[in-house]
Amino acid sequence: MANTLQSKKRARQNERRNDINKARRSRIRTFIRKVEEAIASGDYAAAQEALKVAQPELMRGVVKGVVHKNTASRKVSRLAARVKALNA
């Protein structure tokens, strides 16, 4: 258990940050799921639109420190490739 004032404050901050980061991760997953659902339905236009909305959300996660840059880039790349394959 935290003893000093500083460590107690740190514990409070970590708890608050954890909630915020959890919400951000959940939001990112939701956007990714929307793209995957559009891909599964075979609707190219909807998938492309969903990807266009999901990409900035993923990159925002990178800026906020929730997701690693390479992870986000990899996810965007793979989703984009799957969306592109729908059109072919």
OpenMM code with the backbone's topology and positions (N, CA, C; nanometers):
from openmm import Vec3, app, unit

residues = "MET ALA ASN THR LEU GLN SER LYS LYS ARG ALA ARG GLN ASN GLU ARG ARG ASN ASP ILE ASN LYS ALA ARG ARG SER ARG ILE ARG THR PHE ILE ARG LYS VAL GLU GLU ALA ILE ALA SER GLY ASP TYR ALA ALA ALA GLN GLU ALA LEU LYS VAL ALA GLN PRO GLU LEU MET ARG GLY VAL VAL LYS GLY VAL VAL HIS LYS ASN THR ALA SER ARG LYS VAL SER ARG LEU ALA ALA ARG VAL LYS ALA LEU ASN ALA".split()
positions = [
    Vec3(0.0848, -0.1192, 0.0000),
    Vec3(0.0000, 0.0000, 0.0000),
    Vec3(0.0887, 0.1247, 0.0000),
    Vec3(0.0412, 0.2288, -0.0646),
    Vec3(0.1151, 0.3545, -0.0734),
    Vec3(0.1239, 0.4201, 0.0642),
    Vec3(0.2415, 0.4685, 0.0986),
    Vec3(0.2617, 0.5304, 0.2301),
    Vec3(0.2776, 0.6805, 0.2225),
    Vec3(0.3651, 0.7279, 0.1334),
    Vec3(0.3912, 0.8716, 0.1281),
    Vec3(0.2799, 0.9421, 0.0506),
    Vec3(0.2714, 1.0725, 0.0705),
    Vec3(0.1716, 1.1516, -0.0007),
    Vec3(0.1911, 1.1407, -0.1514),
    Vec3(0.3167, 1.1436, -0.1927),
    Vec3(0.3482, 1.1372, -0.3353),
    Vec3(0.3013, 1.0043, -0.3955),
    Vec3(0.3270, 0.8947, -0.3249),
    Vec3(0.2883, 0.7641, -0.3784),
    Vec3(0.1371, 0.7462, -0.3758),
    Vec3(0.0698, 0.8087, -0.2796),
    Vec3(-0.0776, 0.8029, -0.2760),
    Vec3(-0.1363, 0.8784, -0.3948),
    Vec3(-0.0782, 0.9940, -0.4218),
    Vec3(-0.1241, 1.0736, -0.5368),
    Vec3(-0.0992, 0.9972, -0.6661),
    Vec3(0.0190, 0.9351, -0.6772),
    Vec3(0.0533, 0.8561, -0.7953),
    Vec3(-0.0494, 0.7439, -0.8168),
    Vec3(-0.0872, 0.6794, -0.7085),
    Vec3(-0.1844, 0.5694, -0.7160),
    Vec3(-0.3178, 0.6210, -0.7694),
    Vec3(-0.3589, 0.7388, -0.7201),
    Vec3(-0.4848, 0.7992, -0.7689),
    Vec3(-0.4748, 0.8316, -0.9172),
    Vec3(-0.3622, 0.8906, -0.9572),
    Vec3(-0.3429, 0.9284, -1.0976),
    Vec3(-0.3428, 0.8041, -1.1874),
    Vec3(-0.2756, 0.6990, -1.1423),
    Vec3(-0.2689, 0.5761, -1.2205),
    Vec3(-0.4062, 0.5149, -1.2394),
    Vec3(-0.4872, 0.5197, -1.1354),
    Vec3(-0.6226, 0.4662, -1.1424),
    Vec3(-0.7054, 0.5426, -1.2460),
    Vec3(-0.6954, 0.6752, -1.2406),
    Vec3(-0.7693, 0.7600, -1.3337),
    Vec3(-0.7223, 0.7369, -1.4775),
    Vec3(-0.5901, 0.7318, -1.4962),
    Vec3(-0.5325, 0.7080, -1.6285),
    Vec3(-0.5753, 0.5726, -1.6842),
    Vec3(-0.5774, 0.4717, -1.5955),
    Vec3(-0.6152, 0.3371, -1.6358),
    Vec3(-0.7566, 0.3362, -1.6938),
    Vec3(-0.8477, 0.4077, -1.6284),
    Vec3(-0.9861, 0.4154, -1.6772),
    Vec3(-0.9926, 0.4842, -1.8132),
    Vec3(-0.9182, 0.5929, -1.8269),
    Vec3(-0.9175, 0.6682, -1.9528),
    Vec3(-0.8604, 0.5828, -2.0652),
    Vec3(-0.7476, 0.5156, -2.0381),
    Vec3(-0.6837, 0.4322, -2.1397),
    Vec3(-0.7709, 0.3134, -2.1778),
    Vec3(-0.8419, 0.2586, -2.0797),
    Vec3(-0.9303, 0.1456, -2.1063),
    Vec3(-1.0415, 0.1888, -2.2021),
    Vec3(-1.0952, 0.3075, -2.1785),
    Vec3(-1.2010, 0.3607, -2.2649),
    Vec3(-1.1480, 0.3854, -2.4058),
    Vec3(-1.0253, 0.4369, -2.4156),
    Vec3(-0.9654, 0.4621, -2.5475),
    Vec3(-0.9437, 0.3329, -2.6245),
    Vec3(-0.8897, 0.2316, -2.5560),
    Vec3(-0.8663, 0.1021, -2.6206),
    Vec3(-0.9976, 0.0418, -2.6693),
    Vec3(-1.1001, 0.0530, -2.5866),
    Vec3(-1.2316, 0.0001, -2.6216),
    Vec3(-1.2867, 0.0719, -2.7444),
    Vec3(-1.2705, 0.2030, -2.7481),
    Vec3(-1.3177, 0.2833, -2.8603),
    Vec3(-1.2462, 0.2435, -2.9896),
    Vec3(-1.1149, 0.2213, -2.9810),
    Vec3(-1.0364, 0.1797, -3.0972),
    Vec3(-1.0850, 0.0440, -3.1473),
    Vec3(-1.1062, -0.0488, -3.0541),
    Vec3(-1.1541, -0.1824, -3.0921),
    Vec3(-1.2893, -0.1747, -3.1616),
    Vec3(-1.3744, -0.0848, -3.1143),
    Vec3(-1.5077, -0.0682, -3.1742),
    Vec3(-1.4950, -0.0239, -3.3197),
    Vec3(-1.4081, 0.0732, -3.3452),
    Vec3(-1.3895, 0.1213, -3.4820),
    Vec3(-1.3332, 0.0114, -3.5721),
    Vec3(-1.2393, -0.0664, -3.5186),
    Vec3(-1.1822, -0.1775, -3.5963),
    Vec3(-1.2909, -0.2806, -3.6265),
    Vec3(-1.3734, -0.3090, -3.5263),
    Vec3(-1.4819, -0.4067, -3.5454),
    Vec3(-1.5789, -0.3607, -3.6538),
    Vec3(-1.6070, -0.2314, -3.6598),
    Vec3(-1.6976, -0.1794, -3.7631),
    Vec3(-1.6406, -0.2022, -3.9026),
    Vec3(-1.5087, -0.1844, -3.9169),
    Vec3(-1.4442, -0.2092, -4.0460),
    Vec3(-1.4549, -0.3575, -4.0798),
    Vec3(-1.4258, -0.4437, -3.9828),
    Vec3(-1.4294, -0.5883, -4.0070),
    Vec3(-1.5696, -0.6365, -4.0406),
    Vec3(-1.6710, -0.5769, -3.9774),
    Vec3(-1.8095, -0.6141, -4.0088),
    Vec3(-1.8456, -0.5734, -4.1509),
    Vec3(-1.7997, -0.4553, -4.1918),
    Vec3(-1.8267, -0.4090, -4.3281),
    Vec3(-1.7560, -0.4994, -4.4291),
    Vec3(-1.6354, -0.5437, -4.3960),
    Vec3(-1.5616, -0.6349, -4.4839),
    Vec3(-1.6357, -0.7679, -4.4940),
    Vec3(-1.6827, -0.8170, -4.3795),
    Vec3(-1.7534, -0.9460, -4.3761),
    Vec3(-1.8826, -0.9410, -4.4575),
    Vec3(-1.9480, -0.8248, -4.4563),
    Vec3(-2.0728, -0.8112, -4.5318),
    Vec3(-2.0463, -0.7987, -4.6817),
    Vec3(-1.9212, -0.7686, -4.7167),
    Vec3(-1.8840, -0.7591, -4.8577),
    Vec3(-1.9150, -0.6241, -4.9201),
    Vec3(-1.9485, -0.5263, -4.8388),
    Vec3(-1.9817, -0.3922, -4.8878),
    Vec3(-1.8546, -0.3077, -4.8950),
    Vec3(-1.8027, -0.2896, -5.0155),
    Vec3(-1.6763, -0.2173, -5.0340),
    Vec3(-1.6864, -0.0722, -4.9884),
    Vec3(-1.7938, -0.0041, -5.0282),
    Vec3(-1.8085, 0.1384, -4.9950),
    Vec3(-1.8157, 0.1585, -4.8437),
    Vec3(-1.8933, 0.0741, -4.7771),
    Vec3(-1.9068, 0.0859, -4.6312),
    Vec3(-1.7746, 0.0552, -4.5620),
    Vec3(-1.7033, -0.0455, -4.6128),
    Vec3(-1.5751, -0.0829, -4.5537),
    Vec3(-1.4742, 0.0296, -4.5700),
    Vec3(-1.4737, 0.0908, -4.6871),
    Vec3(-1.3809, 0.2007, -4.7140),
    Vec3(-1.4101, 0.3203, -4.6231),
    Vec3(-1.5369, 0.3487, -4.6062),
    Vec3(-1.5777, 0.4603, -4.5200),
    Vec3(-1.5421, 0.4312, -4.3738),
    Vec3(-1.5676, 0.3079, -4.3304),
    Vec3(-1.5360, 0.2698, -4.1921),
    Vec3(-1.3856, 0.2775, -4.1673),
    Vec3(-1.3065, 0.2380, -4.2661),
    Vec3(-1.1607, 0.2445, -4.2529),
    Vec3(-1.1143, 0.3893, -4.2435),
    Vec3(-1.1772, 0.4748, -4.3224),
    Vec3(-1.1418, 0.6169, -4.3231),
    Vec3(-1.1663, 0.6804, -4.1863),
    Vec3(-1.2672, 0.6301, -4.1152),
    Vec3(-1.2995, 0.6817, -3.9824),
    Vec3(-1.2102, 0.6159, -3.8760),
    Vec3(-1.1766, 0.4884, -3.8961),
    Vec3(-1.1001, 0.4134, -3.7959),
    Vec3(-0.9530, 0.4534, -3.7929),
    Vec3(-0.8983, 0.4886, -3.9075),
    Vec3(-0.7550, 0.5183, -3.9149),
    Vec3(-0.7127, 0.6332, -3.8221),
    Vec3(-0.7801, 0.7485, -3.8248),
    Vec3(-0.7392, 0.8562, -3.7329),
    Vec3(-0.7580, 0.8169, -3.5862),
    Vec3(-0.8587, 0.7342, -3.5600),
    Vec3(-0.8837, 0.6908, -3.4227),
    Vec3(-0.7672, 0.6054, -3.3721),
    Vec3(-0.7180, 0.5170, -3.4579),
    Vec3(-0.6029, 0.4335, -3.4219),
    Vec3(-0.4790, 0.5197, -3.3983),
    Vec3(-0.4576, 0.6156, -3.4858),
    Vec3(-0.3401, 0.7010, -3.4721),
    Vec3(-0.3501, 0.7931, -3.3503),
    Vec3(-0.4720, 0.8282, -3.3131),
    Vec3(-0.4914, 0.9068, -3.1912),
    Vec3(-0.4493, 0.8242, -3.0701),
    Vec3(-0.4764, 0.6941, -3.0771),
    Vec3(-0.4328, 0.6036, -2.9716),
    Vec3(-0.2811, 0.6009, -2.9590),
    Vec3(-0.2123, 0.6148, -3.0727),
    Vec3(-0.0657, 0.6184, -3.0727),
    Vec3(-0.0189, 0.7451, -3.0021),
    Vec3(-0.0779, 0.8580, -3.0386),
    Vec3(-0.0388, 0.9875, -2.9808),
    Vec3(-0.0631, 0.9876, -2.8296),
    Vec3(-0.1715, 0.9249, -2.7871),
    Vec3(-0.2059, 0.9227, -2.6452),
    Vec3(-0.1312, 0.8148, -2.5679),
    Vec3(-0.0547, 0.7324, -2.6396),
    Vec3(0.0278, 0.6336, -2.5716),
    Vec3(-0.0442, 0.5059, -2.5340),
    Vec3(-0.1580, 0.4796, -2.5965),
    Vec3(-0.2351, 0.3598, -2.5649),
    Vec3(-0.1899, 0.2426, -2.6516),
    Vec3(-0.1520, 0.2726, -2.7758),
    Vec3(-0.1108, 0.1706, -2.8715),
    Vec3(0.0264, 0.2092, -2.9259),
    Vec3(0.1095, 0.1106, -2.9510),
    Vec3(0.2412, 0.1378, -3.0097),
    Vec3(0.2236, 0.1770, -3.1564),
    Vec3(0.3121, 0.2623, -3.2046),
    Vec3(0.3024, 0.3151, -3.3407),
    Vec3(0.3025, 0.2034, -3.4448),
    Vec3(0.3929, 0.1078, -3.4294),
    Vec3(0.4027, -0.0011, -3.5265),
    Vec3(0.2784, -0.0892, -3.5244),
    Vec3(0.2223, -0.1102, -3.4075),
    Vec3(0.1009, -0.1909, -3.3946),
    Vec3(-0.0133, -0.1256, -3.4701),
    Vec3(-0.0299, 0.0037, -3.4493),
    Vec3(-0.1384, 0.0767, -3.5159),
    Vec3(-0.1180, 0.0753, -3.6670),
    Vec3(0.0051, 0.0986, -3.7114),
    Vec3(0.0342, 0.0984, -3.8542),
    Vec3(0.0063, -0.0386, -3.9152),
    Vec3(0.0440, -0.1426, -3.8434),
    Vec3(0.0207, -0.2789, -3.8919),
    Vec3(-0.1291, -0.3064, -3.9063),
    Vec3(-0.2064, -0.2655, -3.8061),
    Vec3(-0.3512, -0.2884, -3.8105),
    Vec3(-0.4155, -0.2130, -3.9268),
    Vec3(-0.3756, -0.0867, -3.9439),
    Vec3(-0.4298, -0.0062, -4.0538),
    Vec3(-0.3932, -0.0694, -4.1880),
    Vec3(-0.2681, -0.1118, -4.1998),
    Vec3(-0.2207, -0.1706, -4.3240),
    Vec3(-0.2989, -0.2973, -4.3593),
    Vec3(-0.3175, -0.3828, -4.2604),
    Vec3(-0.3881, -0.5092, -4.2853),
    Vec3(-0.5355, -0.4863, -4.3174),
    Vec3(-0.5966, -0.3909, -4.2472),
    Vec3(-0.7364, -0.3588, -4.2767),
    Vec3(-0.7491, -0.3009, -4.4172),
    Vec3(-0.6571, -0.2120, -4.4529),
    Vec3(-0.6605, -0.1490, -4.5856),
    Vec3(-0.6443, -0.2544, -4.6950),
    Vec3(-0.5566, -0.3513, -4.6711),
    Vec3(-0.5352, -0.4573, -4.7698),
    Vec3(-0.6613, -0.5408, -4.7868),
    Vec3(-0.7301, -0.5683, -4.6754),
    Vec3(-0.8537, -0.6472, -4.6827),
    Vec3(-0.9647, -0.5707, -4.7532),
    Vec3(-0.9715, -0.4392, -4.7269),
    Vec3(-1.0723, -0.3561, -4.7939),
    Vec3(-1.0424, -0.3507, -4.9432),
    Vec3(-0.9159, -0.3342, -4.9776),
    Vec3(-0.8756, -0.3283, -5.1184),
    Vec3(-0.9092, -0.4591, -5.1906),
    Vec3(-0.8919, -0.5711, -5.1200),
    Vec3(-0.9198, -0.7030, -5.1796),
    Vec3(-1.0680, -0.7187, -5.2109),
    Vec3(-1.1532, -0.6485, -5.1372),
    Vec3(-1.2984, -0.6544, -5.1638),
    Vec3(-1.3312, -0.6014, -5.3025),
    Vec3(-1.2597, -0.4981, -5.3422),
    Vec3(-1.2870, -0.4308, -5.4680),
    Vec3(-1.2385, -0.5120, -5.5890),
    Vec3(-1.1368, -0.5932, -5.5655),
    Vec3(-1.0764, -0.6704, -5.6755),
    Vec3(-1.1599, -0.7908, -5.7148),
] * unit.nanometer
topology = app.Topology()
chain = topology.addChain("A")
for resn in residues:
    res = topology.addResidue(resn, chain)
    for name in ("N", "CA", "C"):
        topology.addAtom(name, app.Element.getBySymbol(name[0]), res)
